[in-house]
């Protein structure tokens, strides 16, 4: 890799750090190509990215960003999982690491907040942004549904009373 390629790689990583909601640092302990491809596809489906980069270039790119705190985690064969949604990348990495012992979670960062392994796992346990939106929509719709049921209840009760009187007169 020549100097211009390194400069481009640092600029690309810096752009990733500027737009990321979370960065999870993982250590590759011998993932096969098929496993790496599966992980990348899972990340892509969730709106996240998984990138292997040289540690020295990553440290340089992180300088001056909110993710400068991950520099100490960048030793050995590492890779970065990033996403705009603060939960997506963490959730995919934690699920994948449970099934594959060759992927180790080192830690991560959510903005200036540096996360250890337990922090990344706790973040992965939270509902995603889409799940939260669905819950909010459900909560907003619930009162409207209850209001409609309450408004219809007196009319239904009146209809039953009239029906009972009609049945009584026929008898």
C-alpha positions in Angstrom: 0.0 0.0 0.0 1.6 3.3 -1.1 1.3 6.6 0.6 -1.6 7.9 -1.5 -3.6 4.7 -0.8 -2.9 5.1 2.9 -4.1 8.7 2.9 -7.3 7.6 1.1 -7.9 4.8 3.6 -7.5 7.2 6.5 -9.9 9.7 4.8 -12.4 6.9 4.2 -12.2 5.7 7.8 -12.5 9.3 9.1 -15.7 9.7 7.1 -17.0 6.5 8.6 -16.2 7.7 12.1 -17.9 11.0 11.4 -21.2 9.5 10.5 -21.3 6.4 12.7 -23.6 6.1 15.7 -21.6 3.2 17.1 -18.3 1.5 16.4 -17.7 -2.0 17.7 -14.1 -3.4 17.6 -13.8 -7.1 17.0 -10.9 -9.5 16.9 -10.7 -12.0 14.1 -9.4 -15.3 15.5 -9.5 -17.2 12.2 -12.8 -16.6 10.6 -13.2 -18.5 7.3 -14.1 -16.6 4.1 -17.6 -18.0 4.3 -18.1 -16.8 7.9 -16.7 -13.4 7.1 -19.1 -13.2 4.1 -22.0 -14.2 6.2 -21.2 -11.6 8.8 -20.8 -8.9 6.2 -24.2 -9.9 4.6 -25.9 -9.8 8.0 -24.4 -6.4 8.7 -25.5 -5.1 5.3 -29.0 -6.3 5.8 -29.2 -4.5 9.1 -27.9 -1.2 7.7 -24.4 -1.6 9.2 -20.9 -2.2 7.9 -18.0 -4.5 8.8 -14.6 -3.4 7.7 -11.1 -4.8 8.3 -8.5 -2.0 8.4 -4.9 -1.6 9.5 -4.7 -0.6 13.1 -2.2 2.2 12.6 -4.4 3.8 9.9 -7.5 3.3 12.0 -5.8 5.1 15.0 -4.9 7.9 12.7 -8.4 8.2 11.3 -9.9 8.2 14.8 -7.7 11.1 16.0 -9.8 14.2 16.4 -13.1 12.3 16.3 -15.5 11.2 19.0 -14.1 7.7 18.5 -10.5 8.4 19.5 -11.1 6.3 22.7 -11.0 3.0 20.7 -7.3 3.5 19.9 -6.2 1.3 22.8 -8.4 -1.6 21.6 -6.7 -1.7 18.2 -4.1 -4.5 18.7 -3.9 -7.7 16.7 -6.1 -8.7 13.9 -9.1 -6.3 14.4 -12.1 -5.2 12.4 -14.7 -2.5 12.9 -18.5 -2.9 12.9 -20.2 0.4 12.4 -23.8 1.7 12.0 -25.8 4.9 12.2 -28.3 3.1 14.4 -26.5 2.8 17.8 -27.9 -0.8 18.3 -27.7 -2.4 14.9 -24.0 -3.2 14.6 -23.7 -4.3 18.3 -26.7 -6.6 17.9 -25.4 -8.3 14.8 -21.9 -8.7 16.2 -23.1 -10.1 19.5 -25.4 -12.6 17.8 -22.7 -13.7 15.4 -20.1 -14.0 18.2 -22.5 -16.3 20.1 -22.6 -18.7 17.2 -18.9 -18.4 16.2 -16.1 -18.6 18.8 -13.6 -17.3 16.2 -15.0 -13.8 16.5 -14.1 -11.9 19.8 -15.7 -8.7 20.8 -13.0 -6.3 22.1 -15.1 -3.3 22.9 -16.5 -0.3 21.2 -17.6 3.3 21.4 -20.8 5.1 21.1 -19.7 8.7 20.4 -17.2 9.7 23.1 -18.5 6.9 25.4 -16.1 4.0 25.3 -17.7 0.6 25.8 -16.2 -2.6 27.2 -17.4 -6.0 26.1 -20.3 -5.9 28.7 -21.3 -2.5 27.4 -21.5 -3.7 23.8 -23.6 -6.7 25.0 -25.9 -4.4 27.0 -26.3 -2.2 23.9 -27.1 -5.2 21.8 -29.9 -6.2 24.2 -31.7 -2.9 23.6 -34.4 -2.7 21.0 -33.4 -1.4 17.6 -34.6 2.0 16.3 -37.2 0.3 14.1 -38.5 -1.8 17.0 -38.8 1.4 19.2 -40.7 3.2 16.4 -43.1 0.2 16.1 -43.7 0.3 19.9 -44.4 4.1 19.8 -46.8 3.7 16.9 -48.6 1.0 18.9 -48.8 3.2 22.0 -50.1 6.1 20.0 -52.8 4.0 18.3 -53.9 2.2 21.5 -55.7 5.2 23.0 -57.5 5.9 19.7 -58.7 2.3 19.6 -59.8 2.4 23.2 -61.7 5.7 22.5 -63.5 4.2 19.6 -64.5 1.2 21.7 -65.8 3.4 24.5 -67.7 5.6 22.0 -69.4 2.5 20.5 -70.2 0.8 23.8 -73.3 2.9 24.8 -74.8 2.4 21.3 -74.3 -1.3 21.6 -75.9 -1.3 25.1 -78.9 0.6 23.8 -79.3 -1.9 20.9 -79.3 -4.8 23.4 -81.9 -3.1 25.6 -84.2 -2.4 22.7 -83.7 -6.0 21.5 -84.7 -7.2 24.9 -87.8 -5.1 25.0 -88.7 -6.3 21.5 -88.3 -9.9 22.5 -90.4 -9.3 25.6 -93.3 -7.8 23.6 -93.2 -10.7 21.2 -93.6 -13.2 24.0 
